[in-house]
Amino acid sequence: MPEILRREALYWKHAWRAAPGRLVVAWTLVLGIAASTFASIHATARLVGALERGAPAAELHRWLLLAVLAFALTPVLSALLQWAGASHQAAMTTDQLHRLGALADAPHGIAHLEDSERAGALTADLRSQFGLTATQMSWISLGIRAQGIAALAVLVQWSPWAALALLAGQLLLGQLFTRYVQIVQADLIEAESTERRHAGYLHGLLLDRSAGKEVRLFGLTDHLLAGHARIWRDAQQGVESRRNAAMWPALLGSLVTLATIGGTVAWVARQAWVGAADAQTVMAIIMALVGIVSLGPLGDLSAASARARLYAGRLEELETTAGEAAPRAARRPAAGAAAVHLDRVSFTYPGASAPTLRELSLEIPAGQSLAIVGVNGVGKSTLLKLLTGLHRPDAGTVRIDETDPGTDDAARQRVAVIFQDFARYHLSLRENVLLGAPTAREAGGEQADAAVGRALEAAASTALLDRIGSPDTPLDPGYEGGTDLSGGQWQRVALARALAAVEEGAGVLVLDEPTAALDVRVEAELFEQLLRAAGHLTTILVSHRLSSVRRAERIVVLGPEGIVEDGSHDELLAAGGEYARMFTLQASRFAGGAPASEETPDAH
Ligand SMILES: Nc1ncnc2c1ncn2[C@@H]1O[C@H](COP(=O)(O)OP(=O)(O)OP(=O)(O)O)[C@@H](O)[C@H]1O
């Protein structure tokens, strides 16, 4: 099937799927517009014919009434089509946003978000949402086209050949114009290349609150603007020539169309001159010629129609290449601690030359508290991403109890995590905590309040609530009545969110540097409290602070080749290996009064 027809078919498939009833109503109105336009031209021509013939008054009145009614009906039906189009648009938008949302979630994990091509296509479509008004505009354009088709039907009666020539001219011009518009759109809007995203990122930094401090202190504004301009210019290379290449055929096409209309007018004038066409025919043809222009390019409306079809095609393409999202599992009540099992797991980041993890095996019995230590970049956070199913191993297996968190949503729900780069949601404190507890969130009211209270208490964050006054205070000074938190306070909010998830059934609590932003004096106390709160669970702690790590029942030291030491704090100290060396170094620094921030085993 030719590309243009395939796109058209796809668009109508999506349109039907979103709201079949509204689609039928809108099509009925389009047909009504065609019929009323036909009737208005026909009745006007017949009225002129009747006048020329000196027909009886009754016949004159009949044609006059029909012409007036038909003329009045067309704009009414067009207005109704606008309304029906807006209603169909709303359904299309909802459907398309849901599908895009599902795409962002599929396949499970984050690998596709780190793939520059796919992430580019997704962010372009999610951000620009360029299909959002296109459907309504498409309907309006169809209403206008319907008037063109009615005019064509009038012309066919007079001369099928002239009608065919005019139709071909308008279609050709419409097609050439659409091609031109598509190229402009693809260049300006839809082509979210890596360079364009990079340029947008640099520009966005100027207004980004977290980067804003450094941007101003380092005086980066001019540098960022210049970088944005340079990358944008490079990314836009070839745009001009592509556009010109498509514009010339469109201009030529308009000359052809002009010639067909001019030729038809000249022919009709000649026919009238030699007495071969009466006033009625001339009237009908002139009105039809005016109407037939609606079959050509319609400016923004044509652009919007092309856009709607392009969007439908893009969405379908993304869907066919996305892979399956793991189906969401029903929430389950707390089921106690879960065991974690990694068997000969290897993993290489896409594009990396060497694996980050090689044949790593680790068995964590249910209920054990385990700490993982190792130098920067050895793969601790990567191990956690595999363990939570966010990345899939290249080889080997990961199991939470007996199931794979990479494919099984229920297994994923058994793990609650605070990542090193945890999210700071610019929502209220209550929402920040309840994001980890869907059951309480959906229940709302007292159940949600109680869940928030318990989570904040378990994360030793009740003082935070006293500070901000209300759990509904937005944690963003950009909102009315909003506030910001310190790094350590944000970390406690993330802890509370993970502990809320624990209360709803997570059996493994994973903490990636959970106390890095906390004061050393409160850190030990908080960690003790955390272990107590999660005492019945399996806990996995990644930390550089060995004063926290030592509280875990078991400690593994990760090296570039895998696990190099495995045992309790006392066992590892007695063994006198890497852990003992790091611990002694930190302890001596601490005793010597070194600042807490220097307490890292990898500071060597
Ligand atoms: N998305 C990614 N794509 C490619 N390489 C990555 C990605 N994330 C991490 N890496 C690389 O993988 C290696 C392991 O990173 P990881 O974050 O797991 O280390 P880590 O042990 O947690 O380090 P740290 O103690 O500094 O937090 C590093 O060399 C890092 O550069």
The ligand as a Gaussian input file, in Angstrom:
#p B3LYP/6-31G(d) Opt

LIG

0 1
 N       23.887000       4.396000      32.540000
 C       25.170000       4.074000      32.426000
 N       25.709000       3.887000      31.214000
 C       26.999000       3.532000      31.073000
 N       27.848000       3.332000      32.116000
 C       27.363000       3.516000      33.348000
 C       26.009000       3.895000      33.577000
 N       25.828000       3.992000      34.911000
 C       27.005000       3.690000      35.487000
 N       27.932000       3.398000      34.555000
 C       29.308000       2.973000      34.788000
 O       29.293000       1.715000      35.453000
 C       30.278000       1.641000      36.451000
 C       29.642000       1.292000      37.806000
 O       28.829000       2.375000      38.207000
 P       28.026000       2.316000      39.586000
 O       27.180000       3.532000      39.661000
 O       27.351000       1.007000      39.695000
 O       29.214000       2.396000      40.645000
 P       29.157000       2.471000      42.227000
 O       29.971000       1.337000      42.727000
 O       27.763000       2.554000      42.709000
 O       29.948000       3.840000      42.458000
 P       29.809000       4.972000      43.603000
 O       30.431000       4.427000      44.834000
 O       30.621000       6.078000      43.043000
 O       28.374000       5.307000      43.746000
 C       30.994000       2.983000      36.457000
 O       32.196000       2.814000      35.735000
 C       30.049000       3.907000      35.733000
 O       30.768000       4.874000      35.025000

